[in-house]
Every structure is written in structure tokens, then in C-alpha cells.
């Protein structure tokens, strides 16, 4: 079933519902201007989606239980981005940092990250490619907004 709902805090949801929960494709707009476009499962962001924050930072990729989880791309409002793996809403796993000037730093900021910190430098083109694929799949959800 499709429908719209305006929450008491001013946020609004438009999309699929199942048993009173956001479930399926939907768009959630928050009072601060943040927006989510993508898949919901039992009320939480799940699968692929795009989260655009009020400062214009954005995440495009995989979600699990409402958090960034799997592969994706997080781009800060200043243009710096991370392409790679996420776990429980944090940068965790293999990936690449690209600065606003399109450089990757010297030495190159590519490898295994944990707690948002580069722990081991190594090539990880497979993880970067999977992050880009997840991003493209997630961005396809915005066409419905």
C-alpha cells in the first residue's frame, strides 16, 4: 500500500507501507532538511538508498538496520569523499579517500580503515568498484522523488 504521513516532529514520509510500518520504496524528509530516498524494511532504511544531510553531505550505498552498512560512497559537503566499506554507520573495511582537490594524499589514503582511521595501506580496487556500483544502484532511487 502506498501513502503519505506527516509526523508530529514535522518530518514526512511518502512511499510504501506494510502493517503500519514504512516498508518498500519511500522518501523520508526530515525537519532539518535531510532526506532519504530508498528502501525501508519494517520502518528502517535497508538495502540501497541515498541519504542527503542538511549540510549537503551525502551517502549513497547499502544500509542495514537504518545504518550505513556494506559498500557505499560518503561525500562531505567540502568535497572530500570515502569510497568503500562501512559497518554499523562507520567507515570500516577497505576503501579510498579522495580530497576535494581530487588527490588521494601522499602516501595514497587507500587500504583498510577502522574507526575512520587508515590502519593498513594496500590496493583495494575491488572494494572501490563495489562501492561505486552500490552508489549507482542507490542513486536510481532518486528518480522517483
Secondary structure, 3 states (H helix, E strand, C coil): CEEEEECCCCCEEEEEEECCEEEEEEEEECCCCCEEEEEEECCEEEEEEEEECCCCCEEEEEEECCEEEEEEEEECCCCCEEEEEEECCEEEEEEEEECCCCCCCCCCCEEEEECCEEEEECCCHHHHHHHHHHHHHHHHHHHHC
